[in-house]
């Protein structure tokens, strides 16, 4: 019996992974893809939310942004969501930033919709609670994806196209000691018992946060609201970042009226006229950053400087919030040799269609798409964004609207080319 070859395998079904499915459904393209075979693979039991379900901090976007993709009221996905508590929560916060946990609940309800829809087809499958061990492209240009279930059963599935987003891993600037934790874990509440030890102590305590990103100020926000550490006489908090803190404004005029100092050439997205569109802090983090810069909290010091490990010798706790690198598995060619991708600042370098460039080459890894944490698209004239931002553009809106459109376009080109060859 001939083994099934799925047209599309989605490896990692968090916010990035399920976004193309949302795009396909809302543009009436999903049925065609379902007919050709879709396979979903994820480590978790429930798909869609990734780690967002654990984050009790506000999002970087207004509630309406997470619902913008749903323009057609007759959409079956939209109808499915309208009865869900997650949808009602986001709908009640259209003009404010919802908690990421609430966004995660919405995405998890979207994920359950696609699980049911794909499993309802004879040529579709969902492998939740499965870990991806290896991806190999064979001599027929088919991807062989090796999986391991949580009960240690192994399986290999075949696919013509792969969307690969299994999450990122935070940059590890320091040796792992008990005093060093990472913002991803801290925001999830994994170290609350350890941090609470400082609440009950009268000893002099120094807490250092490394980074000026949304994650850094979300960590500071938790120290303020969950632990009441700001303006404590015996606790000193220092925030280290290599450049000045960036604040987000919807327009140049808004920034000027707020007396914010910025560079018109470097800090303004010429497509949207927004100041620090991708690098700027928003909402709760915006407010907290402004309070810190105005010295509202006497025990908080912002240090704009290059830092070394020696800067943290007196720190009782260091929270690292310095961004993500790509998390992957072994990717092999038909000769079983590992394929190395190009990196830029620790992140995968991809083309317009989110295909990674092969190391020491101008060639991309065809039919393989990655754009989540640790990869993603860069700011440029087509993508928009400010010149000062050298990171990657990510987020649910970008995944659903911009990235998905590009991937679907490239897969269509690929299928058309294959059909011509087979004529």
C-alpha positions as CSV (number, residue, x, y, z in Angstrom):
1,X,0.0,0.0,0.0
2,X,1.4,3.4,-1.0
3,X,2.1,5.7,1.9
4,X,0.1,9.0,2.0
5,X,2.0,12.1,1.1
6,X,0.4,15.2,2.7
7,X,0.5,18.4,0.6
8,X,1.2,20.4,3.7
9,X,2.6,19.5,7.1
10,X,2.5,22.2,9.8
11,X,5.2,21.5,12.4
12,X,4.5,23.5,15.5
13,X,0.9,24.7,15.8
14,X,1.2,27.7,18.1
15,X,0.2,31.2,17.0
16,X,2.6,31.2,14.1
17,X,1.7,27.7,12.8
18,X,-2.1,27.9,12.8
19,X,-2.2,31.4,11.2
20,X,-2.0,30.1,7.6
21,X,-5.0,27.9,8.3
22,X,-6.9,31.0,9.5
23,X,-5.9,32.9,6.3
24,X,-6.9,29.9,4.1
25,X,-10.3,29.6,5.8
26,X,-11.1,33.3,5.7
27,X,-10.2,33.4,2.0
28,X,-12.2,30.3,1.1
29,X,-9.1,28.4,0.2
30,X,-9.0,25.8,3.0
31,X,-11.2,23.2,1.4
32,X,-8.8,22.8,-1.5
33,X,-5.9,22.3,0.9
34,X,-7.9,19.8,2.9
35,X,-8.6,17.9,-0.3
36,X,-4.9,17.7,-1.0
37,X,-4.0,16.6,2.6
38,X,-3.0,18.5,5.7
39,X,-1.1,17.2,8.7
40,X,-0.7,19.1,12.0
41,X,2.1,18.2,14.5
42,X,2.6,19.7,17.9
43,X,4.1,18.8,21.3
44,X,1.0,20.0,23.2
45,X,-2.4,18.4,23.6
46,X,-4.2,21.6,22.6
47,X,-2.9,23.6,19.7
48,X,-3.1,27.2,18.7
49,X,-1.9,29.2,21.8
50,X,1.6,28.0,22.2
51,X,3.0,29.6,25.4
52,X,0.6,32.6,25.3
53,X,-1.9,30.7,27.4
54,X,0.6,31.0,30.4
55,X,1.3,34.8,30.1
56,X,-0.7,37.0,32.4
57,X,0.6,40.2,30.8
58,X,-1.0,42.5,28.3
59,X,-0.6,42.1,24.6
60,X,1.3,44.4,22.3
61,X,-1.9,45.1,20.3
62,X,-5.5,46.2,20.8
63,X,-8.2,43.5,21.0
64,X,-9.5,44.5,17.6
65,X,-6.3,43.5,15.9
66,X,-6.8,39.8,16.9
67,X,-10.2,39.8,15.2
68,X,-9.3,41.8,12.1
69,X,-8.9,38.7,10.0
70,X,-12.6,37.9,10.4
71,X,-14.2,40.1,7.7
72,X,-16.8,37.6,6.6
73,X,-19.7,37.0,8.9
74,X,-20.7,33.8,7.0
75,X,-17.3,32.3,7.8
76,X,-17.7,29.0,9.6
77,X,-14.7,29.7,11.8
78,X,-16.1,33.1,12.8
79,X,-19.5,31.5,13.6
80,X,-17.6,28.8,15.7
81,X,-15.9,31.5,17.7
82,X,-18.8,33.8,18.3
83,X,-20.3,31.4,20.9
84,X,-16.9,31.1,22.7
85,X,-16.1,32.9,25.9
86,X,-12.6,33.7,24.5
87,X,-14.2,35.6,21.6
88,X,-16.5,37.5,23.9
89,X,-13.5,38.5,26.1
90,X,-11.5,39.9,23.2
91,X,-14.6,41.6,21.7
92,X,-15.1,43.4,25.0
93,X,-11.6,44.9,24.7
94,X,-11.5,46.1,21.1
95,X,-9.9,49.4,22.0
96,X,-7.6,48.2,24.8
97,X,-4.9,45.6,25.1
98,X,-6.2,42.2,26.2
99,X,-4.1,39.9,28.4
100,X,-2.0,37.4,26.3
101,X,-3.7,34.6,28.2
102,X,-7.0,35.8,26.7
103,X,-5.5,35.9,23.3
104,X,-4.2,32.4,23.9
105,X,-7.6,31.2,24.8
106,X,-9.0,32.6,21.5
107,X,-6.2,30.9,19.5
108,X,-6.8,27.6,21.4
109,X,-10.4,27.7,20.3
110,X,-9.3,28.4,16.8
111,X,-6.9,25.4,17.1
112,X,-9.7,23.1,18.2
113,X,-11.8,24.1,15.2
114,X,-9.0,23.1,12.8
115,X,-8.3,19.8,14.7
116,X,-11.9,18.8,14.2
117,X,-12.0,20.0,10.6
118,X,-8.8,18.2,9.6
119,X,-9.6,14.9,11.4
120,X,-12.9,14.9,9.7
121,X,-11.1,14.2,6.4
122,X,-9.7,10.8,5.3
123,X,-6.5,12.4,4.1
124,X,-5.9,14.7,7.1
125,X,-4.3,14.0,10.5
126,X,-3.4,15.7,13.7
127,X,-0.4,14.4,15.7
128,X,-0.7,16.3,19.0
129,X,1.5,15.2,21.9
130,X,4.2,14.4,19.4
131,X,7.8,15.7,19.2
132,X,9.6,16.3,15.9
133,X,13.0,14.5,15.9
134,X,14.2,15.1,12.4
135,X,13.2,16.5,9.0
136,X,14.8,15.0,5.8
137,X,14.2,15.9,2.2
138,X,14.5,12.8,0.1
139,X,15.6,12.3,-3.5
140,X,12.0,12.8,-4.7
141,X,11.9,16.2,-2.9
142,X,9.5,14.9,-0.4
143,X,10.0,15.7,3.3
144,X,10.3,12.8,5.7
145,X,9.3,14.0,9.2
146,X,10.2,11.7,12.1
147,X,8.0,12.0,15.1
148,X,8.0,10.6,18.6
149,X,4.9,10.4,20.7
150,X,4.8,10.9,24.5
151,X,4.4,7.2,25.0
152,X,7.6,6.6,22.9
153,X,6.1,5.4,19.7
154,X,7.8,6.5,16.5
155,X,6.4,7.4,13.1
156,X,7.5,9.1,9.9
157,X,5.1,11.2,7.8
158,X,5.6,12.5,4.3
159,X,4.8,16.0,3.0
160,X,5.5,18.1,-0.1
161,X,5.5,21.4,1.8
162,X,6.5,22.1,5.4
163,X,5.6,25.1,7.7
164,X,8.1,24.9,10.5
165,X,7.7,26.9,13.7
166,X,8.5,25.0,16.9
167,X,9.2,28.1,19.0
168,X,12.3,30.0,19.8
169,X,14.8,29.8,22.7
170,X,15.9,32.8,24.6
171,X,19.5,34.0,24.3
172,X,21.6,32.7,27.2
173,X,24.0,35.5,28.0
174,X,25.1,34.1,31.4
175,X,25.9,30.7,32.8
176,X,22.8,29.2,34.3
177,X,22.9,29.8,38.0
178,X,20.1,29.9,40.5
179,X,20.2,33.7,40.4
180,X,19.7,33.8,36.6
181,X,16.2,33.3,35.1
182,X,14.7,34.1,31.7
183,X,11.8,36.4,31.1
184,X,9.9,33.8,29.3
185,X,9.8,31.6,32.4
186,X,9.3,34.5,34.8
187,X,6.3,35.9,32.9
188,X,4.9,32.4,33.0
189,X,5.2,32.4,36.8
190,X,7.6,29.5,36.9
191,X,9.9,31.2,39.4
192,X,7.4,32.9,41.6
193,X,8.3,30.9,44.7
194,X,12.0,31.8,44.4
195,X,11.2,35.5,43.8
196,X,8.8,35.6,46.7
197,X,11.8,34.8,49.0
198,X,12.9,38.4,48.4
199,X,9.5,39.7,49.5
200,X,9.9,38.3,52.9
201,X,13.5,39.4,53.4
202,X,14.7,42.7,54.9
203,X,18.2,42.2,53.4
204,X,19.5,44.5,50.7
205,X,18.5,42.9,47.4
206,X,19.6,43.9,43.9
207,X,17.5,42.7,40.9
208,X,18.8,43.2,37.4
209,X,16.8,43.1,34.2
210,X,18.7,42.8,31.0
211,X,17.0,44.2,27.9
212,X,14.7,47.0,26.9
213,X,12.1,45.0,25.1
214,X,8.4,44.4,25.8
215,X,9.5,41.2,27.7
216,X,11.9,43.3,29.9
217,X,9.2,45.8,30.9
218,X,6.6,43.0,31.3
219,X,9.0,41.5,33.8
220,X,9.3,44.8,35.6
221,X,5.5,45.1,35.5
222,X,5.2,41.8,37.3
223,X,7.8,42.9,39.9
224,X,5.6,45.9,40.5
225,X,2.2,44.4,40.4
226,X,2.7,40.8,41.6
227,X,5.4,41.4,44.1
228,X,5.1,45.1,45.1
229,X,8.9,45.5,44.6
230,X,8.9,49.1,43.2
231,X,9.7,51.8,45.8
232,X,10.8,49.2,48.3
233,X,13.7,50.7,50.3
234,X,15.7,47.4,50.6
235,X,15.3,46.4,46.9
236,X,17.2,48.0,44.1
237,X,16.1,47.3,40.5
238,X,18.4,48.1,37.5
239,X,17.3,47.7,33.9
240,X,20.3,47.3,31.5
241,X,19.9,48.0,27.8
242,X,22.4,48.8,25.1
243,X,20.4,51.7,23.6
244,X,17.7,54.2,24.7
245,X,14.3,52.9,25.5
246,X,12.0,53.1,22.5
247,X,8.3,54.1,22.9
248,X,5.6,53.5,20.3
249,X,3.4,56.3,18.9
250,X,0.6,55.9,16.4
251,X,1.8,59.0,14.5
252,X,4.6,61.5,14.3
253,X,2.2,64.2,15.6
254,X,1.3,62.1,18.7
255,X,5.0,61.7,19.5
256,X,5.7,65.4,19.1
257,X,2.8,66.4,21.3
258,X,4.1,64.1,24.0
259,X,7.5,65.8,23.7
260,X,9.2,62.5,22.8
261,X,12.6,62.8,21.2
262,X,13.0,60.7,18.0
263,X,14.8,60.6,14.7
264,X,12.6,61.2,11.7
265,X,14.9,59.1,9.4
266,X,15.6,56.2,11.7
267,X,12.5,55.9,14.0
268,X,9.5,56.4,11.7
269,X,7.9,53.7,9.6
270,X,7.3,55.5,6.3
271,X,4.4,53.1,5.3
272,X,2.4,53.8,8.5
273,X,3.9,57.1,9.8
274,X,4.1,55.3,13.2
275,X,7.1,56.0,15.5
276,X,9.0,52.9,16.6
277,X,6.4,50.7,15.0
278,X,8.2,47.5,15.8
279,X,10.7,48.5,18.4
280,X,8.6,50.7,20.7
281,X,7.0,49.7,24.0
282,X,3.2,49.8,24.1
283,X,0.3,50.0,26.5
284,X,1.2,48.8,30.1
285,X,4.9,48.6,29.2
286,X,4.7,52.1,27.6
287,X,3.2,53.6,30.8
288,X,5.7,51.9,33.1
289,X,8.7,52.9,31.0
290,X,7.6,56.6,31.0
291,X,7.1,56.4,34.8
292,X,10.6,54.9,35.2
293,X,12.2,57.6,32.9
294,X,10.5,60.3,35.0
295,X,12.0,58.7,38.1
296,X,8.7,57.9,39.7
297,X,10.2,54.8,41.3
298,X,13.2,55.8,43.4
299,X,14.6,52.2,43.5
300,X,14.5,51.7,39.7
301,X,17.5,52.7,37.6
302,X,17.6,52.6,33.8
303,X,21.2,52.0,32.6
304,X,21.8,52.6,28.9
305,X,25.2,50.9,28.4
306,X,27.1,47.9,27.2
307,X,27.1,45.4,30.0
308,X,29.3,42.5,31.0
309,X,28.8,39.7,33.5
310,X,30.8,41.7,36.1
311,X,27.9,44.3,36.2
312,X,25.8,41.7,37.9
313,X,28.1,40.4,40.6
314,X,26.1,42.0,43.4
315,X,22.7,41.0,41.9
316,X,20.6,38.6,43.9
317,X,18.5,38.0,40.8
318,X,19.1,38.5,37.0
319,X,16.2,38.4,34.6
320,X,17.3,38.0,31.0
321,X,15.0,39.5,28.4
322,X,17.3,39.7,25.4
323,X,15.3,38.2,22.6
324,X,15.1,34.8,20.9
325,X,17.2,32.6,18.6
326,X,15.7,29.9,16.4
327,X,14.8,26.5,17.9
328,X,15.1,23.7,15.4
329,X,15.8,20.0,14.9
330,X,18.2,18.3,12.5
331,X,17.4,19.1,8.9
332,X,18.9,16.7,6.4
333,X,19.3,16.4,2.7
334,X,18.8,13.3,0.6
335,X,22.4,12.1,1.4
336,X,21.6,12.3,5.1
337,X,23.9,15.3,5.5
338,X,22.8,18.2,7.7
339,X,21.6,21.4,6.1
340,X,22.8,24.5,7.8
341,X,20.8,27.7,7.5
342,X,22.2,31.2,7.4
343,X,21.9,33.2,10.6
344,X,21.9,36.9,11.2
345,X,22.2,38.1,14.8
346,X,21.3,34.6,15.9
347,X,18.1,34.5,13.9
348,X,17.3,32.6,10.6
349,X,17.7,34.7,7.5
350,X,14.7,34.1,5.2
351,X,13.5,35.4,1.9
352,X,10.2,37.2,1.0
353,X,8.4,33.9,1.1
354,X,9.8,33.0,4.5
355,X,12.1,30.3,3.1
356,X,15.4,30.1,4.9
357,X,18.7,30.7,3.1
358,X,21.2,27.8,3.0
359,X,24.5,28.6,4.7
360,X,27.2,30.0,2.4
361,X,24.7,30.1,-0.5
362,X,22.2,32.4,-2.2
363,X,19.8,29.5,-2.4
364,X,16.8,29.0,-0.2
365,X,15.4,25.8,1.1
366,X,12.5,25.3,-1.2
367,X,9.0,24.4,0.1
368,X,10.1,24.9,3.7
369,X,8.7,28.0,5.5
370,X,9.7,29.4,8.9
371,X,8.8,32.8,10.4
372,X,8.1,32.4,14.1
373,X,10.3,33.2,17.1
374,X,14.0,33.2,16.1
375,X,13.3,33.7,12.4
376,X,10.6,35.8,10.7
377,X,10.7,38.7,8.2
378,X,12.8,41.8,8.4
379,X,11.9,45.5,8.1
380,X,12.3,46.7,4.5
381,X,10.5,49.0,2.1
382,X,7.9,46.2,1.4
383,X,7.4,45.1,4.9
384,X,7.5,48.6,6.5
385,X,9.0,49.4,9.9
386,X,11.6,51.8,11.2
387,X,15.3,51.6,10.0
388,X,16.6,51.4,13.6
389,X,14.9,48.1,14.2
390,X,17.2,45.2,13.3
391,X,15.1,42.4,14.8
392,X,12.3,40.3,13.2
393,X,8.7,41.3,12.6
394,X,6.4,38.9,14.3
395,X,3.0,38.7,16.1
396,X,-0.4,37.3,15.3
397,X,-1.4,40.1,12.9
398,X,1.8,39.7,10.9
399,X,1.4,35.9,10.8
400,X,-2.3,36.0,9.7
401,X,-2.2,38.8,7.2
402,X,1.3,39.2,5.8
403,X,3.2,36.0,6.2
404,X,0.3,33.6,5.4
405,X,-0.4,35.4,2.1
406,X,3.2,35.0,1.0
407,X,3.4,31.3,1.9
408,X,0.1,30.5,0.2
409,X,1.3,32.3,-2.9
410,X,4.6,30.3,-3.0
411,X,2.8,27.0,-2.4
412,X,0.5,27.8,-5.3
413,X,3.5,28.5,-7.6
414,X,5.1,25.2,-6.5
415,X,1.9,23.2,-7.2
416,X,1.6,24.9,-10.6
417,X,5.2,24.1,-11.5
418,X,4.7,20.5,-10.5
419,X,1.6,20.2,-12.6
420,X,3.4,21.5,-15.6
421,X,6.1,18.9,-15.2
422,X,3.6,16.1,-14.9
423,X,1.7,17.1,-18.0
